[in-house]
Amino acid sequence: MEHTYKYAWIIPFLPLLVTMLIGFGLLLVPTATKNIRRMWAFPSVLLLSIAMGFSANLSIQQINGSFIYQYLWSWTINNDFSLEFGHLIDPLTSIMSILITTVGIMVLIYSDNYMSHDQGYLRFFAYMSFSNASMLGLVTSSNLIQIHIFWELVGMCSYLLIGFWFTRPIAASACQKAFVTNRVGDFGLLLGILGLYWITGSLEFRDLFEILNNLIHNNGVNSLFATLCASLVFVGAVAKSAQFPLHVWLPDAMEGPTPISALIHAATMVAAGIFLVARLLPLFTVIPYIMNLISLIGVITVLLGATLALAQRDIKRSLAYSTMSQLGYIMLASGIGSYRAALFHLITHAYSKALLFLGSGSIIHSMEPIVGYSPDKSQNMALMGGLTRYVPITRTTFLLGTLSLCGIPPLACFWSKDEILNDSWLYSPIFAIIACFTAGLTAFYMFRMYLLTFDGYLHVHFQNYSSAKNSSFYSISLWGKEAPKAVNRNSLLSTMNNKASFFSKDTYQIDDNVRNRMRYFSTYFGNKYTYMYPHESENTMLFPLLVLVLFTLFVGSIGIHFDQGVIDLDILSKWLSPSTNVFHPNSNYSVDWYEFFTNAIFSVSIALFGLFIASVLYGSVYSSFQNLDLINSFVKILKMGPNRIILDQIINVIYNWSYNRGYIDIFYTRVLTMGIRVLAKLTDFFDRRIIDGITNGVGVASFFIGEGIKYMGGGRISSYLFLYLSSVSIFLLIFSKF
């Protein structure tokens, strides 16, 4: 067993091997490497699968009660300083390794087809494998300096992946924004690590926790300084996991290819911040102010992410804000000391969100033959609708992922989110109310996304087809009534792009003659004809969706436990027991049947209410109730003069807040970006006009004084001597009096 643990370093090395092989191939035999580029997906998946098998073996040993293992070797040795590298294998490491490898494999399989026509196919797989290797190296790190090294590598890979299509200015700006924002957090992390080393004299986790705990209990360290160092470390996690106020990079990161979005949001970059908090939780628990800060940042992020997702039109950006909100739940659970619930929701959310992102990629893939490649169109939910009949498998998998994130039983996220809500009631009723309210918002905006994408009629923007210029488009109103007349195509697109309302359910029906047109495609397997309307994705893209559906359906069962022993599938508690007892505060979890059903009814009712509101406003539910007097009376009341004005004002405020990202990006642009530019201009003015002005002024003044004195001279040495002696005499006379 110890022999197996000793060679755990191969887990991060295996995916790194793919990056090295692709790099050497492109350097030594570029032509041959490019000719067989589609074959590189096989070693990428194979080696990561071996790493997954190794991680699964370690996880099984952890579940069976194995010990925590740490293997170290010296890297730098000095008289007073020794830096050791190695790997730490405990339940947290095994959980993260399983999560990274399983999601990574699904994303790689999916990417083989999704990126098959992209010229950067080889570069994409090299980046993806390097990202997986960096994240696996991060979770197996045995000390803080090693974590910081892999932390930076994860950030570098995310920077490369977000800006993968670097020729597009918006993608280049997005990766720069992610880089700069994370620089703030990374600088704080580095300062925090140096401060903790100054206090404890160690970078190893076990020594760090024990020494700091003893120092705080014995008043051997300044509590303010210890709090500052821990806060700086937490700043790194805030930036990496897109927590308020350093969350602004996450929605713009959607400019990268969709498989990258799935990997970043499920298993790599945003999970790195959560992992850091979980790893250092024993350090944070001895500093109460830090735990309060973590829970406060978490609950703010929960609510902010949900409100910003309400009115987004880009399907990936809406999912990005959803990720931000769900990571806020995990951070909230960590801050209130619910270690088990935090890791549980990290697992369930990762698989559900990977399913949703890959499903959105399948939708975008199906829309591109119609609108051409354009993120503004193929990702815009206002240009979708009625896709159910064309992409039934994608629709089913996306619906299951949506219901899971909404917290509908028995899907995965129900079990973990319900546990977080229950624990939050015990910590703070205010936080619990916000978390429960956000659960309803989550159900609303997620089902809104589903209905806008798959419900109603198909409506698309034909950009490159002259036959579409005279096609008739018909508008469907909010209440399901057909518009009285066809609208012009140009005015329609202007309305869609500039005047879409918050509760916009407008759909646009295209002419059947246009829809039945065929478009010519050239693919890897040869030439073929594909219908112009949306079509289901290929099997290599659907297979990961189906596998992730299984995870979404059943992964929640690892945390089911009841006191009576009727159901005891609580694999998670057994999995976490070694780290819980040694590194982390006790997080035993058990409920009885009555408590479980009471809490579940409350949380599910909130989710169902959010689903119902979304169905009424965006779906076809209202048309099913049109004949009910109660519904008609309610609608008439809402449409009455004063009520309608007040309602419209409230809706406009909410819509503007959500669509403009809470004005936070605008604030940063005007205050920080423009403020720094103004400060730079003032500094430049001071340097050029004041500092350089004094220096240059002395030189210019000396020149003019010299020129003036030159014309005062008569050329007689006796006159010069008389003037010199007179000046010296006057100076001596004045000096002697003082």
N, C-alpha and C positions, 0 to 999 in steps of 0.2 A: 504494500500500500504506500509506504513512504517512497518507494522507488517511483511509483506513478506520480506522486506529488512533485518529486524532484525534477521531473522533465515537463512540468506544466508550462515552461517558457516557450514550448513549441506552439502554444495556442496563438499568441500574437505573431509568431514568426511565419506560420504557414501562409496567411494572406499576404504578408509582406513579400514572400517569395514570388508571387505572381507579378507584383509591381517591379521587382528586380528583373525578372525574366523579360517582361515587356520592354523595360528600359534598355537592357542589353541588346535585345533583338532589334529595336529601332536604331540603336547606335551602331551595331556591327553589321547586321543584314537587314536594312530597312525595307528593301523591296520584298523579300520573302516574308518578312513579318507582316507587312501590310496585305500581301496576297492571301494569307491564311488568317486574316483578322477575325473572322467569325468563329474560328476554332479556339480563340483565347477565352471565350466564355466557359468552356468546359473545365480547364484547369482552375479557373477562378472559383467556380462552384464546387469542384471536387476538393480542393484544398480547404476551403472554408467548411465544407461538410465534415472533413476529417477533424478540423478544430472543434466543430460542434459535437462530434462523437466523443472527443476527449473531454470537452466541457460537461457533457451528459454523464460520463463516467465519474468525474469528480463530484457532480451534483448528487448522484446516487449514493456515493460514499458519505457525503454530508448528511443526506436524509437518513441514512442508516446509523447515524450517530458518530461519525468519524470526527477526529480532532481537527483543530485549526493548524495549518502547516505554513511555516515561513522558511524560505530558503534564501540565503544571502551569500554574496561573495564581495570581497573588498575591491573597491575601485580606486580610491585615494586614501592613503595612509600617511598620517603625520603625527608628530608627538602629541599634539593636543586635539587633533581632528581626524576623524575616520569617516569616510563616506562609503556606504555599502549599497550595492544594488541587488535586486532579487525579485522574488514574487511572493505574494501573500495569498493563500488559498483559504477562504472561509466562505460561509453561505452567501454573503453579499457578492463576493467575486464570482461564485458559481452561478448565482441567479443572473447577474449581468452578462456573463459569458454566454449562457444559454440564450438570453434575449438578443444579444448582438448577433450571434451566429445564425439563429433561426430566421430572424428578420432579414439579415444580410443575404442569406441564401435565396430567399424569396425575391428580394429586390434584384439580385443578379440574374436570376432566371427570367424575370419580367423584363429586365433591361436588354437582354439579348435581342428581343424582337422590337422593343420600343425604340432602341437606338440603332437599329440595323442599317438605316439609311443615312445616318449621321457620319460626316467625315471624321469626326473625333471619336469614333468607336473605341479604338485602342486606348486613347488617352482617357476616355471615360472609365474603362475597366481598370486601368492603372490607378486612377484617383480613388475609385471605389474600394479597391483592395487595400490601398494604403490607408484609407479612412478606417476600414474595419480593423486593420492591424494596429493603428494608433489607439483606437478605442479599447481594444482588447489589452493592449499594453497599459493603458490607463487603469483599467479595473483590476489588473493583477499587480499593480505597483505596491511596493512594500514600505515606501516612505514618501514624505512630502516633496522632496526635490525630484524624485522620479515621477511623481504625479504631475509636477509642473512641466517637466520635459514633454511627456505625452499629452498633457493639456494643450501645450502650444502646437504640437503636431496635429491634434484633432482640429484646432482652430485653423491651421494652415490648410488642411484638407477641405474643410468647410468653405474656406475662402476660394479655393480652386474650383470646388464643385458648384458653388453659387454663381461664380463668374465663368462657368464652363463655356457658355456662348459669349465670349468676351468681345466679339465684334459688334454686339448690340450694346449701344451706350447705356441703356437702362439696366442691363445685366452687369455691366462693368461698374456702374454706380452702386448697384445693390451689394456686390461683393465688397466694395470699398466701405460702404456703410456698415456692413457686418464686421469688417476688420477693425474699423475705428471704434465702433461701439464696444467690441470685445476687448480692445486695447485698454479701455478704462477699467474693466473688470480684471483683466490679467495683471495690470499694474498693481491694483489693490491686492490681488492674490499673492504676488511676489513680495510685496511689503509685509503682508500678514505672515507669510512663511518665515521671512527674516526676523520679524518680531517674536514669533513663537520660538524660534531657535535661540534668540537672545535670552528669552525667559528660561527655557528648559535645558538648552544645550544639547538637544537631540532632535532628530527628524523622523525617527522611527515611531510608528503609531502607538505601540504599547507603552514605550518609555515616555512619549509625549503626554499621553493621557494620565499616566500615573503621577508623573512629576508635577504637571500643572494642577492636578486634583489636590495633591498634598500641599503645594504652595498656596493655593487659594484657601484651603481649610485652615492652614496655619498662619495666614496673613503674611506669607513670605513674598508676595508680589503685589505690586500696585494694581488694584482691581480695575482702575480706569484704563491703564495701559493694556492689561490683558483683554479687556472688553474691546478696546480699539483694534488690537491685533486680530481677534476673532471676527470682528466686523469687517475688516479688510479682506479676510479670507472669504467671508460670505459674499462680499461684493463680486468676487470672481464667479461664484455660483449664480448670482443674480443676472449677470451679463450672459453667461453661457446658456442658462435655462430660460432666457427671455422673460425675466420677472420685471415688474415695474420698479424703477423708471427706465431700465435699460432694455426694454422689449422692442424698441422701434426697428431693429434690424430684421426681426423674424418675418413679418409679412412681405418685405421686399426680397427676402431670400427665396421667394417663390419664382423668381425669374430663372432659376436653374431648371434643368429637366425634372420631370415629375418623379422618376425613381430616386433622384437625389433628395427631393422634398420628403419622400417616404422614409428614407434612411435617416436624414437629419432629425426629423420629428419623432421618430419611433425609437431609434436605437443608438444614435451616436451623439451629436453635438448637444442637443437639449437635455439628453439623459446624463451627460457628463456633469452638469451642475447639480442635478439631483443626487448622483452618485457621491459627489464630493461632500454634500451635506450629510448624507447617510453615513459615509465613512468617518466623518469628524463629529458625528452627533454626540459621542461621549464627551468630547471637548466642549461642545456648545451647552450641554446640559448642566455643567457646573457653573455656567455664567448665565443667570436667569434673564438678564437683559437681552442677550443674544437670542434666546428661545422666543421671547416676546417679539423681537424684531423679525425673526423668521416667520412667525405666525401672522404678524401684521402685514408684511410684504406679500405673503401667500394669499390672504383674504382680499387684499386690494387687487392683486393680479387676477384672482378668480372672477371678481365682479367686472373689472375693466375689460378683460378679454372677452367676456360674454357680451357686454354691451357693444363693443366694437365689431363683433361678428354679426350683429343684427341686420345691417343694411348693406353688407358687402356684396358686390356683383360677381367678382372673380371667385370661382369655386375653390381654387387653391388658397387664396388669401383668406377666405372665410374659414377654411380648415386650419390655417395657420393661427388665427385668433382663437379658434377652438383649442388648439394645442396649448396656447398660452394660458387659457383659462384652466384647463385640466392640470397643467403643471403647477398652477397656483393651488389646486386642491392638494397635490402631493406635497408642496412646500408647507401648506397649512397643517397637514397631518404631521409633518416632521417637526414643525414648531410647537405643536401641542404635545409632543412626545409619543405620538402614535406611529412608532417605527414600522410595525407590521402592516398597518393600513397604507402607509406611504409606499412601501415596496410592492404591496399587493396591487395598488392602483397603477403604479408604474408598469407592472407586467400587463395588466388587462388593457390599459390605455394604449400601450405600445402596439399590441397586436390589432386592436380595433382601429387605431389611427393609421397603421400601415395598410390595413385593408381599405380604408377610406381614401387614402392618397393614391394607392394603386388603382382603385376604382375610378377616381377622378381622372387619372392618366388614361384609362380605357375610354372614358367619355371624351376626353380631349382628342384622343387618337381617332375616335369615330367621327368627330366633328371636323377634323382637318380636311378631309376630302371635299367638304362643301365650302368652307370659308377660306381654305388655303391656310398655310401656317401663319398664324397671328395670335399671340396670347390675348390681345384685346378682344378677339372674337371667339376663338375656340375655347377659351376659359371663362367667357362671360355668360353667366346663368341667364341673363336677360335675352340671350340669343338661343337658348336651349328650350326644352319643353317637349313633351310627347315622345321621349326617347324609349319608352318602355317596350314598344313593339319591335324596335330595332336592336336593342341591346338587352335582352331579357336576363342573361346571366349576370352581366354587370349590374343591372338594376337590382336583382335579388341580393347579391353580395353587398352592394352599397346600402340597401335597406337594412340588412342585418347589422352592418357596422354602425349605421345611424341609430338604430334602436339600442344597440349596446351602449353607445356614448350617451344616449338619453337616460339610461338607467332602467331599462325595461327587463324584468326577469324572464327567463333564466340566463340571459346573456352576460358576458364577462364583467363589464363595467358596473353592472348592478350591484354585485357582491362587494366590490371594493369601495365604490362611491358611497354605498349605504353605510359601510363601516366608518368612513370618514365623517359622514354626517352625524352618526351616533356619537362618535368621540368628541366632535366639536361641541355638542350640547353639554357635555360634561366639563368642557374647558371654559367656554364663554357663550352665553345665549346670543349675544350680539353677532359673534362670528358665525354661530350656527344658523341664525336667521338669514344672514347674507349668503351663506353656502347653500341653504335650501332654496332661497329665491333664485340664485344663479343656476341651480339644477333645473328649475322651470324654464329659465331663459335658454339653457343648453338644449332642452327638448324643443323649444320653439325654433331657434335658429337652425338647428340641425335638420328638423323636419321641413322647415322652409327651404333649405338647400335641396333636399330630396324632391320636394314638390315642384320647385322651379325647374329642376333638371329633367324630371321624368314625367310629370303630370301635364295635362292639358294638350295643346297642339304643338307640332313642330314649327319653330319659327327661326329662320336663319337669315344671315346677311350674305347675299350673293355678290361677290366682289369682282370676280374675273370672268363672268359669263354674260355675254351680250344678250342672250335669250332671256335673262332674268330682268332686264330693264323694264319690260312692259308687264311683268307679272303683277297680279293683284294680291295685295296683302289685306287681311281683315283683322280688325282689332277686337279683342274680347275684353270687356270691362271687368272691374273688380268683382261685381256681383254676378258674373256669368252671363251677361247679356251681350249679344252681338252688336257691334257698332253699326250705326245706320248706313254707312257707306264705306267703300274702299278708300284707302288713303294712299297718297303718293309715296313712292319708295323713299325719296330723299327726305321728305318731311317726316316719314316714319322713323328713319334712322336717326334724324336729328332729335326726335322726341325720345327715342329709346336711349340715346347717349347722354342727353342733357336734362330731360325732364321726367325721369323715372321716379315714381313716388315710392314711399317707404313700403307700402302694402301693394306694390305693383304686381298684378297678376296678368298684365297684358300679354297676350300671345298673338302670334302672327302666322297665318296659314298661307302656304305657298301653293301655286298652281300645280296640279298633278302632272301636266306636260313637262314642267321644269323638273319636278321631283324625279320623274322616271328617266331622266337623262343619264347617260353612262359616261364615266371619266376613265381615261387611259392611264394605267400605272405601269411602271417598270420596277420589278421587285428582284430580290436576290435569287428567287427560284425561276425567274423568267418573266415574260410579259403576260399580263392578264387584264381583264376588264373588271372594274369594281363599280357597283352602283353609287350614284352620287349621294344618295341619302345615307344617313348614319348606318354603320354596319357593326356587327359584333367583332370584338378583337380576336386575334389568333389564339390558338390553344396554349402557346407558351406564355401568353399574357394572362389567360384565364386560369391556368393551373395554380399560380401563386395566390390568386384571389380565393380559389376554392380551399386551398390549404389554410389560409388565414381565416377563412370562415369557420373551419373546424376549431382553430384556436379561440376564436371569438365565442364560439358556442360552449366550449368545454373547459377553457383555462380557468374560469371562475371557480370550478369545483375544487381546486387545490386549497381553497381557503374556507371550505364549509366545515363548520364544527358546532355541535350542540352538546350541552352538558349531559343530557339524558343518555347519550351514547347511541341513539337511534341512527343518527348520521354522523360519522366521524371521518371525513375525508380531508382533515386539516393537515395536508402535506406541508403547507407553508410554515406552520408553527414548528414542525419537526425540522424543516429545512433551516429555519432561522435560530434554532435553539442554541447551537454553540456560540454564534456571534452575539445572541441576546444576552447570554450569561457572562461573556468575557468582555466584549467590546461595547455593547449597547445596553441601555436601560431595559428593564423587564417589559415585555410587550405581549404577555400572555393574553389570549383572546378567547372568550367563550360566552355564549348566549344561550338562553333557553328558548323554547318554541314560542311562548307568549310574547316575549320581548322582541324576538325576531319578526313575527308577523305584525306586531304593532308598529314597529319602525318601518317595516317594508311597505305597509299599506300607506303610511304617510308619505314616504319618498316617492313611491310609484304614483300616488295620486297627483303629486306636484308635476311629475314628468308627463302623465297623461293629460293634465290640464294644458301644459305647454304644447303638446301634440295637437290637442283639439283646437286651440287658438290658431296655430299655424295652418291647420286643415281648413278652418273657416276662412282665413284671410287669403290663403294661397292655393288651396285645393278645391275640390269639387264637393266639399261637405255642405256648403251653403245651398247649392242647387238641390241637394237632397232634402233640405228642410224648407224649401221655398213655400210649401203649402201649409206650414205650421204657423198658426197665428202668433204664437209666442215669439218666434224668431222674427217674423215680419214686424211685430210691434216693437221689438228691441231695435231693429234697424231703423224704423221710423223715428224713434226717440233719438238715436244717434245722429240722424240727419236733420233734426230740428235746428233752427237758426242758431241760438246761443250755444247749444251743445255741440253743434257741428263746428263752430268757430273755435271753441275751446279745445275740442278733440283734434282739430287740424293743427292748432298751435303746438299742442303736446307732441303730436306725431312729427311735426317738422323739427322740433327741438331734438327729439330722440334720433330722427333720421340724420340730421346735420351732425350731431355728436358722433354717431356711429360711422357715417360715411367719411367724415373728415378725421377719423382716427382719434377722436377725443381732443383734437386740436393740439395734441402733444408734439407731433412732428412739426407743425407750424410754429409752436413755441420754441422748439429746439432750433429751428431754422432762423427765426428772427432774433432770438435772444443769444443763443450760443454761437451759431455759425456767423451770423451777421455781427454779433458783438465781438467775436474774435477777429473778424476782418477789420472792424473799426479800430480795435485795440492795436492790430498790426499796422494800420495806417498811421495811427498816432505815434506808435513807436518808431516807425520809419521817418515820420516828420521830425520827431525829436532827435533821432540819430543824424539825419541829414542836415537839419536846419540849426540845431542847437550844438550838438557835440562837434560835428564836422564844421559847423559855422564858426564856432570859437577858434578852432584850429586854423581853418582857412582864413578867418578874419585877422588873426595875429600875423599870418604871413603877408596878407594883402596890405595891412596897416604898416608893417615894416617896410614893404616896398615903397609905399607912398611917402612915408617919413624919410626914407633914404633919398628918394627923388627930390623931396623938398629941401633937405639939407644940402644936397649936391649943388643947388643953385645959390645957396647962401655963402659958399666958400669963395675967397678971393685969390687963392693960390699962394698966399704969403704964410710962411711957417711961423713968423713972429706973431702974427695975428692969432693963429691957432693956439700957440703957447699961452698967449695972454688970455684967451677965452678959457682954456683948460685950467689955468692957475686961478682965475677968478671964480670958476665954478667950484673948484676944490675948496677955496677959501670960504666961500659962502656956505658950503656943506659943513665944513669943520666948525664954523661959527654957530650955525644952527644946532649941530650935534652937541657942542660944548654947553649950550644953555639948557639942554634937556638932560 
